[in-house]
Amino acid sequence: MNPAREIFAASARARETVSNYPEPFHERFRGRIKRPLTTHFGINDFGVNLTTLVPGAQSSLQHRHSHQDEFIYVLEGELTLITETTEAVLRPGVCVGFPAGGTSHHLENRSGSDATYLEIGSRNPADTVSYPQDDLVAIAKDSGWCFYRKNGVPY
């Protein structure tokens, strides 16, 4: 943490793990590079990541948060937004938001070049995440996300 000093976002340290999803989901996220920005400054109420998806990579599993708002702003490249009912191509300068409890969503890089975007989300300790296409539920705990099958069995 360095609350008094600016950083160059693209040089912020990338997360060491590909994903915090449990197996069998974890390996699906090779090619996703997340650079947490707000943690560098000790900010805890919301998070901002500078995220790059290489061609063929995806941002997350299709998901929706119960208590977390999310906002995406595309900086470079081309991303495909997939929601429950639609797909849309997002290019630099385009933004999209997802209120808590809203439509499920994720991003894919279907282009031939890297795509980079800012992802911003509130950090609500009561949050849970549902994954309509996968046997997975995530519950926020003090120690981080805990993952369960939809029948309640832990991963």
Phi and psi in degrees as a GROMACS rama.xvg file:
@    title "Ramachandran Plot"
@    xaxis  label "Phi"
@    yaxis  label "Psi"
@TYPE xy
-143.598  77.0813  ASN-2
-68.2993  -13.659  PRO-3
-107.448  1.8406  ALA-4
-128.826  132.308  ARG-5
-70.3452  159.024  GLU-6
-133.82  159.538  ILE-7
-88.5279  113.844  PHE-8
-53.2527  -43.2741  ALA-9
-67.9216  -15.8149  ALA-10
-101.588  2.82218  SER-11
-62.1661  146.818  ALA-12
-63.8218  129.019  ARG-13
-75.7169  152.052  ALA-14
-58.7932  141.625  ARG-15
-76.2069  -30.6163  GLU-16
-95.6552  148.149  THR-17
-63.0661  -40.6016  VAL-18
-162.529  156.899  SER-19
-97.8623  2.77082  ASN-20
-63.5791  147.422  TYR-21
-76.1256  164.11  PRO-22
-66.638  142.586  GLU-23
-93.4693  10.0798  PRO-24
-87.3059  -29.9791  PHE-25
-49.2473  -50.7066  HIS-26
-68.5548  -13.923  GLU-27
-69.3632  -5.16052  ARG-28
-112.613  20.5836  PHE-29
-61.1946  138.589  ARG-30
93.5813  4.41689  GLY-31
-108.939  121.68  ARG-32
-117.327  114.585  ILE-33
-108.555  130.419  LYS-34
-116.529  98.4252  ARG-35
-63.484  128.833  PRO-36
-104.032  -44.4592  LEU-37
-68.247  -31.5685  THR-38
-62.7765  -28.0827  THR-39
-58.906  -29.7453  HIS-40
-103.551  4.97698  PHE-41
76.6124  19.45  GLY-42
-83.6596  126.81  ILE-43
-118.615  -18.4731  ASN-44
-75.0021  -23.4297  ASP-45
-147.766  161.237  PHE-46
-123.418  145.419  GLY-47
-130.032  127.416  VAL-48
-119.547  138.365  ASN-49
-93.5221  111.302  LEU-50
-118.142  135.711  THR-51
-118.498  133.846  THR-52
-113.271  123.118  LEU-53
-74.9554  165.539  VAL-54
-53.8482  130.721  PRO-55
90.9809  -9.60935  GLY-56
-85.0521  161.189  ALA-57
-129.184  157.448  GLN-58
-75.179  -39.705  SER-59
-168.237  177.253  SER-60
-73.3511  157.799  LEU-61
-58.374  124.139  GLN-62
-152.364  165.694  HIS-63
-145.079  142.936  ARG-64
-96.1448  146.118  HIS-65
-81.3213  -34.3158  SER-66
-134.261  14.6328  HIS-67
-121.817  127.094  GLN-68
-83.7578  146.902  ASP-69
-130.4  148.479  GLU-70
-140.175  135.263  PHE-71
-121.805  135.641  ILE-72
-131.686  118.447  TYR-73
-81.9388  127.852  VAL-74
-99.1847  -45.4373  LEU-75
-144.536  148.991  GLU-76
83.082  -163.513  GLY-77
-134.551  130.065  GLU-78
-123.633  150.399  LEU-79
-107.101  122.497  THR-80
-89.5509  125.696  LEU-81
-114.823  119.921  ILE-82
-111.841  -174.024  THR-83
-58.8667  -32.0394  GLU-84
-125.943  -12.253  THR-85
-140.587  165.798  THR-86
-129.524  143.54  GLU-87
-145.986  142.076  ALA-88
-87.4725  129.949  VAL-89
-112.141  131.118  LEU-90
-120.535  171.44  ARG-91
-51.62  135.116  PRO-92
94.126  -12.4964  GLY-93
-87.2176  141.125  VAL-94
-130.439  158.065  CYS-95
-150.436  146.507  VAL-96
-128.37  154.321  GLY-97
-133.427  102.514  PHE-98
-65.7154  151.499  PRO-99
-53.1619  137.198  ALA-100
79.002  2.15386  GLY-101
-82.2525  -153.69  GLY-102
-69.055  145.723  THR-103
-75.1925  155.8  SER-104
-164.379  163.377  HIS-105
-165.604  169.252  HIS-106
-115.757  147.714  LEU-107
-132.165  145.529  GLU-108
-99.4033  100.115  ASN-109
-97.3383  5.94765  ARG-110
-90.2085  -177.831  SER-111
-98.1776  6.10998  GLY-112
-131.585  159.239  SER-113
-59.276  151.14  ASP-114
-130.739  135.445  ALA-115
-126.093  139.875  THR-116
-149.247  161.26  TYR-117
-95.8788  133.054  LEU-118
-117.485  129.345  GLU-119
-126.146  132.118  ILE-120
-146.939  147.296  GLY-121
-71.9085  159.084  SER-122
-120.956  89.6463  ARG-123
-99.5258  122.389  ASN-124
-64.988  -13.4543  PRO-125
-91.2296  5.00703  ALA-126
-68.8218  142.995  ASP-127
-130.31  156.421  THR-128
-125.257  130.622  VAL-129
-106.963  148.036  SER-130
-126.116  93.4471  TYR-131
-62.3261  -24.5944  PRO-132
-98.6827  -2.96295  GLN-133
-134.337  155.234  ASP-134
-81.834  75.2404  ASP-135
-156.026  140.695  LEU-136
-139.463  138.724  VAL-137
-117.671  136.895  ALA-138
-124.336  128.407  ILE-139
-71.3713  131.015  ALA-140
-129.802  166.973  LYS-141
-57.0455  -33.3504  ASP-142
-85.8499  -0.947428  SER-143
122.304  -164.588  GLY-144
-76.9488  137.674  TRP-145
-114.397  132.964  CYS-146
-110.124  138.581  PHE-147
-135.779  154.848  TYR-148
-72.9645  163.037  ARG-149
-63.164  -20.8528  LYS-150
-86.103  4.75521  ASN-151
94.3666  -5.9692  GLY-152
-75.873  128.418  VAL-153
-67.3316  150.845  PRO-154
